[in-house]
Amino acid sequence: MIPELRKEFNAKFSKENYRKQLADLEHRCGCTLDFRVAETPLFLTREMAEKAGKLAEEILIRSASPELQEIGKKAIPANFNVADQTPRPLFAAVDFAITGSRDHPEFKLIELQGFPSLYHYQPVFSESMRDVYGLPKELNGLIDPSLGRERYNKILKKAILGSCNPNEVVLMEVDPMNQKTKCDFLLAQKQVGLQVVDICSVISQGNELFHPDHQENLIRIKRIYNRAIADEIIRKKIELRFDIRQHYDVEWAGHPNWYFRISKVLLPHLSGLNEAVPKAWYVSEADYRSPDLAKFVLKPLYSFAGHGVNINPTISDIEAIPQSERSEWILQEKVEYANIVTTPDGNEVRGELRVMLIWSEDQNSPKALHTLVRLTRGKMIGVDFNKGLDWVGSSCALVQ
């Protein structure tokens, strides 16, 4: 989307350089990567990055409003309604499809989540891509490149640690070292100094939480950077050793309830907020016989990575959903992805831009800080739709 940088990158690209960049990235992360890394970054003008950031901030502010949170709280399962919810989401991500054209890109909201993303990995990824290919030093993945990596790291570290010491803070996940995102966990450990712990090892004593160290000594937890999601705990039938609904003398750096409250459940209520928000309805409330279904996609509210999404729904597809479950599905206006990258072989690539936000506890409004890009040549974003294809997968934006 910056033609000169695209031309320069494509001229430098080779399979050997791709292997070098992967090796460099894995060295910086301290582990192998268990997901596909795309061959190219997305080159984005500062104007477009700032536009995406402002749209995302607007969407998050509206999503966290009292009116919509009356709706959002209904999405929290009773057995995962965690005590002591924070007044606002500390971390959030807003996913935009890149539409329009290569010369005049636009953004359309696809999903949103009140949950941390790859805040540590993405800056490292951007720097690796830039350094290996000898791209201009001022390029980075920040919405505002002038913010700089050092200032970004300070904001992120403060959000995670609060007023606690690093040895009092844990990154909590289900079996973290076997997650695909372990690269982010290791970088968080290195950059922030916290401990990465398995939620299954956390125990309670009275109103305090503890985790064992390598010598099985119990270490008090005072603040939790939460990366564990209820979906996985339920799917794997994990029995926790503490009651997650109970009040504990612990702070949450990213309270778990926001995972449900800022989610696809709000999409029908965001329609018309700004130019980026497509129309959406709950299936239980949609007059699905009258709209042209070819213009809509059918999505389950509680499914991720594209699972269950029907991009060409029919009336019979909708009527096959039991009446009692139709409030858990939405019809969303279909978005036409633009071709944003042409590979050296002449293939066209489409993509999504994730805006990663932090809403610091001492700030009245959220701040869009960093970006993440996912590239596709298939019908949808995701591994299942891009098998055997190159120039697809996890990527980054380099903002000029």
N, C-alpha and C positions, 0 to 999 in steps of 0.2 A: 504493500500500500504506500510505500515510499519507493518509487520506481528505481531511483539511482542505487539505493541500498539493496534492493532485490536483484538488480543486474550484477552488482559487485559480489553478492553472496553466491548467486548461481554460478558465476565464473570461477569462484574459489572452491565450490563444492566438489567433492569426490567421495567415493566409498571409503577410501583410506582416511580422509579428514573426518568423516562421520565416525569411524572407529576410534580415531584419536580423541574426538570430542566426548564420546561415551566413556572412554577410559579416564579422561580428565575429570569428568563429572563424578564418576564412581570413586575416584581417588579423593575428591573434595568431600564427598558424602561419607566415605569410610565404609562403604558396603556396595554390593552389586544391586542393580535396580531390577525389580520384578515386574516392570510394566514397560510398554513400548515408548521410547523417546523418539519424537519426530526429528527428521533430518534438518529442519529449518526453524528459525524463529519467525515471528510475525513482526514486520517493521511498521510501527505506528507513529503517526505524528503526535506531538504533544497536544495539539488541539483536539484530536479524536480521543486520546486517552483521558483528557480532562472532561470531555463531554460524557464519556462512559462513566467516569467517576461521579459527576454531578447527578446523572440519572440514577445511579446506584444509591447515592446518599438520600435522594428524594424518596426512593422506593423503601429504603430501610426506615426512614423517619416515619413514613405513613404506616408501615407494617408494625412498628412498635407503638403506635398510638393507642390510647385506652380503648377506643372503639373497636379496632381490629384485634386487640388482644383479648377482648371478650370472646371473639370468635376463635382466636388461636389457642386459648386455654382448653377448649373442648377437644383439641387434638391430642392432649397429653393422656396416655394410658394411666389408669388409676394406680397400677402397681409400679409406675415410674414417675409419679408426681413428686419430684424432689423438693424437700423443704428449703426455706430461706432463698427463694428466687430473687435474683438481682433486679433492680428497677428497669434495666435495659440490657440488650445483648452486648456482650463485650466484643465478640467476634461475629462476623457475618460475611457471607459471600453471595454475590448476585451474578447469575449467569446470563449472558446475552448472546443470542445468535447474531452473527455479523451478516447483515442483509444489504440491500441496495446494490451497489456496484463497487468495483475495485477503486475507482476514482472518487466515488461519493458513497462511502460506507455509512450504514445506519445500524442501530442496535435495537434488538427486540428481546424483551424479557422471556426467558425460558423457565428458569427455576430460581429459587432463593433458599438460603439456609442460614439459621442462626447458630453457626457452628464453625470452629476453626478449620482452615484449609492449610495448604502447604506454605505457611508463612516463612519458614526457615529455608526450605528447599528451593523455592522459586527464585530468590535473589542469587543463590549459588548457581543455579541452572543458567540464569541470564548472564552472569559473569563468565561462566565456562564457555558458553556459546560465543560471546563477544571476544574473549581472549584467544580461543583456539583459532578463530577465523580472522583475527587481526582487525576487528571492526572498531570504529571510533570509540574512545574511552568514555565519552559522555553518554553513550547509550546504556540504558538500564531498564528494568521492568517496572519502575515506579510510575505511578500516575503523574506525579510531578517529579521529573528527573532531578530538579535542583534540590530536592529534599536530601538526597545523598544517602548512601548505604549506612553510614555511621549514625545519622539521626534516625533513620528507619529502625535500626537495631535497638536504639535507646527506647523508642516508643514501644516496640514489641516487647522488650525485656521488662519495661515498667508494667505493661498490661498483664504479663504472665506472673511476675513476682509480687506486684502490689508493694506492700511495705514489708514483706517477709524476706528472710534470708534464703538464698538458693537451696540450702540443705533442708529447708522446711517445706519446699514446694516439690510436687511430683507431677509428671505427665502420666496420666492414667489411661490405659487402653486395655482391650482384651488381647492377651497374648501378643504384646507389641512387637517382639522381634520376628514374628511370623506374619506381620502385616505388610502389604505392599508399600505402605507409606513409612516404613521403618527409617528410610533415609531422612525424613523430616524429623523423626524422633531423635535420631543420633545427632543431627545438627542442633536441635534444641538443647540437648544435653551438653554439647560442646560450647554453644554460644551463651547459654543462660546459666548453666551449672546445676540445673535441677536433676532429679532422678527419674528415670523411666520405669514405671512399675506396672505389673499386671493387676488389673482390677480384682482378679481372683485371689490375690495375696493380701488384699487390704482387709484388716479386721477392726472391730470396734471394741473399745473398753470404756464403758460409761458413755459419755458424750464426746469422746475423742476417737480419732482414727489413726491407725498405725500401719506401717509396712515393714517387712523384715529386710535387713541388709544382707550382705553376702555371708555374714557369720550368724545369721538368724537372730540378730539383735533387733528389737522392735524400735522403729524410728517414728516419732510423732509427725503426722501430716498436718500442716496448718493451712495449706492452700493447694487446690487441685486444678491443674491445667487439663481440662477434661477432653479426651479424644475417644472415649468409649461411647458407643451408641446402643440404644435399647434394642434395635433391630437384631444386631448380632448376638446380644445376650439372650434374647428370646429364641432366635433361630438355633443357637448352639445349646439351648437348655442349660445355661450356666446358673448355678446357685451361688449367689453372692454370700460372703461371710459377714456382711453388715446390711442393715435395712436402709436402702438408698432413700427411702421416703422420710426417714427420721431426721430430726434436727441434730446436727453435730457442731462442735466448736471448730469449724473449718470454713475457709473461704473458697469460693468457686471462681476460677479464672475461665469464664465461659460456663454459665450455669446450664445444666443438662436440659432444663425445661424449654429453653429457647430453641433447641433442636426441633421441637414439635411446633412451637408457637410461631416461629418464622420459617415457613415452609410452603409447599404447594397449596396447602389448605387456604391460604390467603389470596391466591391468584384471582378468583372471581371477584374479590372485593377491591382489587387494585386496578381493574379495568378503567381506562380513561384518566388515570393519574397523570401520565405524561406520554410523550410520543413513543416511548419504548415499550409500553405495556399493551399487549394484544388483548382482545376480548376473551373472556372465559366464563363458563357457567358450571355449576355442579350438575351432573347428569340428572339428579333428582329434581332439579328445578328447570331444566332446559326443555324447550319445545323442540326436541330433536327431529321431529318429522318435518318441520317447516324450513330450517336452514339447509343450505346446500352442504351436506356432510363432507363433500370433497374439499371444502375450505377449512376443515377442522381436524384436529387430532384428538384421540381419546386417551386419557392418561389416568392411571391409578394414583391416588394421592400418596400412598405409602409404599412406594417402590422406587428403586434408584438404579442408576447406570442404564437407563433406558428400558429396563425390564417391564413388560406389560404394556408398553406404549403401542398404540395402534394408529399408524399414520394414514390409513385409508379405511376409517370405520364405516360400517353400514348400519342401517336401522336394526337389522337382526343381531348385530354385534352388541348394540346397546340393550336391546330387549332381552338378551341372554344374561345380562347382569341382574341378579335378584333385586327386587324393589328395595329390600332392606339394606343393600350395599351400594345403591346408586349415589348416595351422598358422599361416598368415598372415591368417586370418579369425577373427572372434569372433562368437558369439551373445551378445547383451547384453539383459538384462531391459528391456522397453519401459517408457518413462517417460511419464506423462501430464502434459503442460504445463498449468499453471493460467492462466486469464485474469487478468492482473495490471494491465492498463490498459484503461480504457474511453475511447475518443476522444470529442470533442465531438459527432461524428456517430453515436455509439452502437456503433461497431465494437469488437470485443474483440481485445486484443493479448496475446501470450504472449512469454516471453523466457528468456534465460540470463544468469547472472551469472558473470563471470570474476573470480576472486580472484588478484591479482598479488602474488607473494611475493619477498622477497630473503633469501637465507641468507648473511649476511656471513661473511667468512673468519674473523673473530674471535668468532663466536657459535656456541653449541652447538646452537641450534635456529633454524628459519626464522621469519620474521616476515611475516604477511599485512599488506600495506600499503594497496593501492589496488584499485579495482574498474573493471570494464568491463562494459557491458551490450549485448546484442544482442537486438533485438526482431523479432518475426515475426507475420504473420497467415496465412502459408502453412503447409504441412505440416511444414516443417523450417526451421531457421535457415539463412540464406544468400541471396544475390542471386537465384540461379536459382529459388528457391521463393517469391519475393516480387515478381516483376516486375509493374510497374504499380500497386503498392499503396503507400499512404502510411502514416505512423506506424510504419515498419519500418526496420531497419538498425542502424548503429552508434549507441550511446547511452552514457549514463553513469548512475551511481547518485548521488543526492544524499542523504547520510546525515544524519539529524537527531539 
